[in-house]
Amino acid sequence: MTETVMGRKKRTRYEIIHDILSQCENGAKKTWLMYKANLSYELTNNYINRLVEKDLISQKDGLYYLTEKGKKLLELLKEYKEKKTALDKVTSQIKDIYGED
């Protein structure tokens, strides 16, 4: 579930993982992941460590790459994001008609 924080929508954990994994498709440095996923250094480390532990990404020559398992998860997360975007649009229309903020 996303929340609005100071006019911005808060990303779900799955959306953050999607952002990280998508950057690892062709290899990415930790700092690149941090900037592209828009995370603090500490959060970036936490996510990277967890993704490595779960064998979703691996490190080679200072870069992080997707594993086969990571590629499968990324495909599912792409589908998740598409469906979530469509659902958010419908939810917004319902709120417009029903009158909720």
DRENKEVO-592270 format. One record per residue: x, y, z of N, C-alpha, C in turn; residue number from 1; residue in three letters. Coordinates in Angstrom, 2 decimals. Each point is the difference from the previous one (the first is absolute). Example, Ala and Ser with C-alpha at 12.3 -4.5 7.8 and 13.67 -1.06 7.14 Angstrom:
2
[[13.19, -5.69, 7.80], [-0.89, 1.19, 0.00], [0.90, 1.20, 0.00], 1, "ALA"];
[[-0.35, 1.05, -0.72], [0.82, 1.19, 0.06], [-0.77, 1.09, 0.73], 2, "SER"];
end
This chain:
101
[[0.86, -1.18, 0.00], [-0.86, 1.18, 0.00], [0.90, 1.24, 0.00], 1, "MET"];
[[-0.35, 0.95, -0.81], [0.80, 1.22, -0.03], [-0.70, 1.07, 0.81], 2, "THR"];
[[0.80, 0.89, 0.53], [-0.53, 1.13, 0.76], [0.52, 1.26, -0.64], 3, "GLU"];
[[-0.71, 1.10, 0.22], [0.48, 1.27, -0.49], [0.83, 0.66, 1.09], 4, "THR"];
[[1.21, 0.40, -0.36], [0.90, 0.66, 0.93], [0.36, 1.35, -0.60], 5, "VAL"];
[[-0.46, 1.08, 0.63], [0.27, 1.35, -0.47], [-0.25, 0.14, -1.51], 6, "MET"];
[[-1.16, -0.45, -0.45], [-0.36, 0.13, -1.40], [0.58, -1.07, -0.91], 7, "GLY"];
[[0.88, -0.86, 0.53], [0.59, -1.08, -0.79], [-0.57, -1.32, 0.47], 8, "ARG"];
[[-0.11, -0.93, -0.93], [-0.41, -1.33, 0.40], [1.20, -0.78, 0.49], 9, "LYS"];
[[-0.17, -0.68, 1.10], [1.04, -0.85, 0.55], [0.00, -1.31, -0.79], 10, "LYS"];
[[1.19, -0.44, -0.40], [0.09, -1.24, -0.77], [-0.14, -1.21, 0.90], 11, "ARG"];
[[-0.52, -1.06, -0.58], [-0.07, -1.26, 0.74], [1.37, -0.66, -0.03], 12, "THR"];
[[0.20, -0.95, 0.85], [1.25, -0.77, 0.03], [0.23, -0.65, -1.36], 13, "ARG"];
[[-1.07, -0.52, -0.61], [0.13, -0.65, -1.30], [0.44, 0.98, -1.08], 14, "TYR"];
[[-0.49, 1.22, 0.07], [0.41, 1.01, -0.98], [1.47, 0.36, 0.17], 15, "GLU"];
[[0.47, 0.07, 1.22], [1.42, 0.29, 0.25], [0.86, -1.16, -0.51], 16, "ILE"];
[[-0.41, -1.21, 0.29], [0.75, -1.17, -0.47], [0.02, -0.01, -1.52], 17, "ILE"];
[[-1.12, 0.32, -0.63], [-0.05, 0.09, -1.46], [1.03, 1.00, -0.51], 18, "HIS"];
[[0.05, 1.17, 0.63], [0.92, 1.04, -0.43], [1.45, -0.47, 0.11], 19, "ASP"];
[[0.33, -0.71, 1.06], [1.37, -0.50, 0.18], [0.31, -1.08, -1.02], 20, "ILE"];
[[-0.89, -0.99, -0.11], [0.25, -1.11, -0.92], [0.11, 0.48, -1.44], 21, "LEU"];
[[-0.83, 0.96, -0.38], [0.04, 0.46, -1.40], [1.34, 0.68, -0.31], 22, "SER"];
[[0.63, 0.60, 0.99], [1.31, 0.62, -0.21], [1.11, -1.04, -0.09], 23, "GLN"];
[[-0.23, -1.18, 0.55], [1.02, -1.05, 0.02], [0.02, -0.84, -1.28], 24, "CYS"];
[[-0.94, 0.24, -0.90], [-0.08, -0.82, -1.22], [1.31, -0.01, -0.77], 25, "GLU"];
[[0.65, 1.14, -0.11], [1.26, 0.09, -0.75], [1.20, 0.28, 0.91], 26, "ASN"];
[[-0.21, -0.15, 1.29], [1.05, 0.26, 0.98], [-0.07, 1.42, 0.51], 27, "GLY"];
[[0.11, 0.16, 1.30], [-0.09, 1.33, 0.60], [0.84, 0.07, 1.26], 28, "ALA"];
[[0.63, 1.16, 0.19], [0.73, 0.25, 1.24], [-0.99, 0.36, 1.10], 29, "LYS"];
[[0.44, -0.18, 1.24], [-0.87, 0.29, 1.15], [-0.47, 1.45, 0.00], 30, "LYS"];
[[0.89, 0.94, -0.31], [-0.40, 1.41, 0.00], [-1.05, 0.27, -1.08], 31, "THR"];
[[0.15, -0.64, -1.15], [-0.98, 0.15, -1.08], [-1.36, -0.52, 0.46], 32, "TRP"];
[[0.00, -1.14, 0.67], [-1.25, -0.56, 0.52], [-0.64, 0.96, 1.00], 33, "LEU"];
[[0.82, 0.57, 0.85], [-0.49, 0.93, 1.03], [-0.69, 1.19, -0.66], 34, "MET"];
[[0.63, 0.59, -1.01], [-0.57, 1.17, -0.66], [-1.21, -0.36, -0.85], 35, "TYR"];
[[0.09, -1.07, -0.77], [-1.10, -0.37, -0.89], [-1.22, -0.49, 0.77], 36, "LYS"];
[[0.22, -0.65, 1.15], [-1.12, -0.47, 0.81], [-0.45, 1.06, 1.00], 37, "ALA"];
[[0.75, 1.12, 0.04], [-0.34, 1.11, 0.89], [-0.09, -0.45, 1.47], 38, "ASN"];
[[1.09, -0.64, 0.45], [0.06, -0.52, 1.37], [1.20, 0.58, 0.73], 39, "LEU"];
[[-0.08, 0.00, 1.32], [1.15, 0.38, 0.81], [1.06, -1.10, -0.09], 40, "SER"];
[[1.20, 0.33, 0.43], [1.10, -0.97, 0.00], [-0.37, -1.23, 0.84], 41, "TYR"];
[[-0.55, 0.25, 1.18], [-0.36, -1.09, 0.90], [-1.08, -0.91, -0.60], 42, "GLU"];
[[-1.05, 0.61, -0.55], [-1.06, -0.80, -0.62], [0.52, -0.77, -1.21], 43, "LEU"];
[[0.86, 0.64, -0.78], [0.58, -0.69, -1.16], [0.76, -1.24, 0.46], 44, "THR"];
[[0.83, 0.14, 1.03], [0.74, -1.15, 0.53], [-0.94, -1.09, 0.48], 45, "ASN"];
[[-1.05, 0.39, 0.71], [-0.96, -0.99, 0.51], [-0.64, -0.78, -1.15], 46, "ASN"];
[[-0.46, 0.72, -1.01], [-0.64, -0.68, -1.14], [1.00, -0.87, -0.75], 47, "TYR"];
[[1.20, 0.51, -0.26], [1.00, -0.77, -0.73], [0.35, -1.28, 0.77], 48, "ILE"];
[[0.24, 0.13, 1.29], [0.34, -1.18, 0.80], [-1.10, -1.05, -0.05], 49, "ASN"];
[[-1.22, 0.45, 0.10], [-1.13, -0.94, -0.03], [-0.13, -0.65, -1.38], 50, "ARG"];
[[0.17, 0.78, -1.06], [-0.11, -0.55, -1.35], [1.13, -0.99, -0.29], 51, "LEU"];
[[1.19, 0.26, 0.53], [1.12, -0.94, -0.16], [-0.30, -1.28, 0.79], 52, "VAL"];
[[-0.47, 0.15, 1.24], [-0.33, -1.17, 0.84], [-1.04, -0.89, -0.67], 53, "GLU"];
[[-0.94, 0.61, -0.70], [-1.07, -0.76, -0.65], [0.37, -0.45, -1.41], 54, "LYS"];
[[1.28, 0.20, -0.37], [0.53, -0.41, -1.29], [-0.78, 0.64, -1.17], 55, "ASP"];
[[-0.35, 1.28, 0.18], [-0.68, 0.74, -1.07], [0.97, 0.87, -0.77], 56, "LEU"];
[[1.08, 0.42, 0.66], [1.09, 0.71, -0.66], [1.31, -0.57, 0.50], 57, "ILE"];
[[1.05, 0.19, -0.79], [1.34, -0.42, 0.44], [0.98, 1.11, -0.37], 58, "SER"];
[[1.12, 0.01, 0.69], [1.01, 1.03, -0.24], [1.20, -0.60, -0.72], 59, "GLN"];
[[0.45, 0.74, -1.03], [1.19, -0.43, -0.73], [0.72, 1.25, -0.47], 60, "LYS"];
[[1.27, 0.09, 0.32], [0.84, 1.13, -0.41], [-0.60, 1.35, 0.40], 61, "ASP"];
[[-0.57, 0.08, 1.19], [-0.54, 1.26, 0.51], [-1.37, 0.38, -0.53], 62, "GLY"];
[[-0.57, -0.87, -0.82], [-1.34, 0.26, -0.54], [-0.97, -1.07, 0.48], 63, "LEU"];
[[-1.27, 0.39, 0.08], [-1.06, -0.95, 0.37], [-0.77, -0.39, -1.26], 64, "TYR"];
[[-0.24, -1.30, -0.13], [-0.70, -0.55, -1.16], [-1.18, -0.85, 0.46], 65, "TYR"];
[[-1.00, -0.10, -0.87], [-1.13, -0.88, 0.27], [0.43, -1.46, -0.15], 66, "LEU"];
[[-0.52, -0.83, 0.88], [0.14, -1.45, -0.17], [-1.21, -0.46, -0.81], 67, "THR"];
[[-0.03, -1.28, -0.35], [-1.18, -0.52, -0.71], [-1.27, 0.17, 0.84], 68, "GLU"];
[[0.14, -0.27, 1.29], [-1.12, 0.18, 0.92], [-0.43, 1.47, 0.04], 69, "LYS"];
[[0.97, 0.90, -0.01], [-0.28, 1.43, -0.01], [-0.74, 0.43, -1.26], 70, "GLY"];
[[0.38, -0.58, -1.14], [-0.68, 0.31, -1.27], [-1.46, -0.40, 0.05], 71, "LYS"];
[[-0.27, -1.16, 0.58], [-1.39, -0.46, 0.13], [-0.80, 0.93, 0.90], 72, "LYS"];
[[0.62, 0.40, 1.12], [-0.69, 0.91, 0.92], [-0.23, 1.35, -0.66], 73, "LEU"];
[[0.96, 0.50, -0.76], [-0.16, 1.28, -0.67], [-1.18, -0.03, -0.97], 74, "LEU"];
[[-0.16, -1.08, -0.73], [-1.14, -0.13, -0.92], [-1.32, 0.07, 0.77], 75, "GLU"];
[[-0.06, -0.70, 1.13], [-1.21, 0.04, 0.82], [-0.25, 1.39, 0.56], 76, "LEU"];
[[1.06, 0.68, 0.40], [-0.15, 1.35, 0.55], [-0.42, 1.00, -1.06], 77, "LEU"];
[[0.43, -0.20, -1.25], [-0.46, 0.86, -1.11], [-1.51, -0.16, -0.16], 78, "LYS"];
[[-0.46, -1.23, 0.05], [-1.44, -0.28, -0.10], [-0.74, 0.62, 1.19], 79, "GLU"];
[[0.57, -0.11, 1.18], [-0.58, 0.58, 1.21], [-0.16, 1.51, -0.16], 80, "TYR"];
[[1.06, 0.67, -0.47], [-0.04, 1.45, -0.15], [-1.06, 0.43, -1.01], 81, "LYS"];
[[-0.10, -0.73, -1.11], [-1.01, 0.32, -1.02], [-1.40, -0.12, 0.58], 82, "GLU"];
[[-0.25, -1.08, 0.70], [-1.33, -0.22, 0.57], [-0.29, 0.99, 1.12], 83, "LYS"];
[[1.01, 0.34, 0.79], [-0.18, 0.96, 1.08], [-0.32, 1.37, -0.57], 84, "LYS"];
[[0.68, 0.39, -1.07], [-0.27, 1.29, -0.64], [-1.44, 0.05, -0.50], 85, "THR"];
[[-0.44, -1.08, -0.63], [-1.38, -0.05, -0.49], [-0.99, 0.07, 1.17], 86, "ALA"];
[[0.29, -0.72, 1.07], [-0.87, 0.01, 1.17], [-0.03, 1.37, 0.66], 87, "LEU"];
[[1.16, 0.66, 0.08], [0.06, 1.35, 0.58], [-0.87, 0.97, -0.81], 88, "ASP"];
[[-0.01, -0.16, -1.31], [-0.79, 0.85, -0.87], [-1.50, -0.20, 0.29], 89, "LYS"];
[[-0.41, -1.26, 0.11], [-1.39, -0.32, 0.30], [-0.38, 0.53, 1.38], 90, "VAL"];
[[0.88, -0.18, 0.97], [-0.24, 0.49, 1.36], [-0.20, 1.51, 0.00], 91, "THR"];
[[0.81, 0.70, -0.76], [-0.11, 1.45, -0.10], [-1.36, 0.40, -0.59], 92, "SER"];
[[-0.43, -0.71, -1.01], [-1.30, 0.29, -0.61], [-1.14, -0.27, 0.98], 93, "GLN"];
[[0.12, -1.07, 0.77], [-1.02, -0.31, 1.01], [-0.06, 1.11, 1.02], 94, "ILE"];
[[1.16, 0.47, 0.46], [0.04, 1.08, 0.99], [-0.58, 1.28, -0.58], 95, "LYS"];
[[0.26, 0.28, -1.27], [-0.57, 1.20, -0.63], [-1.53, -0.07, -0.02], 96, "ASP"];
[[-0.53, -1.14, -0.32], [-1.46, -0.14, -0.08], [-0.62, -0.07, 1.38], 97, "ILE"];
[[0.63, -0.75, 0.89], [-0.54, -0.19, 1.34], [0.23, 1.22, 0.89], 98, "TYR"];
[[1.05, 0.77, -0.30], [0.23, 1.22, 0.73], [1.00, -0.07, 1.14], 99, "GLY"];
[[0.86, -1.02, -0.01], [1.03, -0.09, 1.04], [1.30, 0.59, -0.50], 100, "GLU"];
[[0.84, 0.43, 0.95], [1.33, 0.50, -0.35], [0.98, -1.11, -0.12], 101, "ASP"];
end
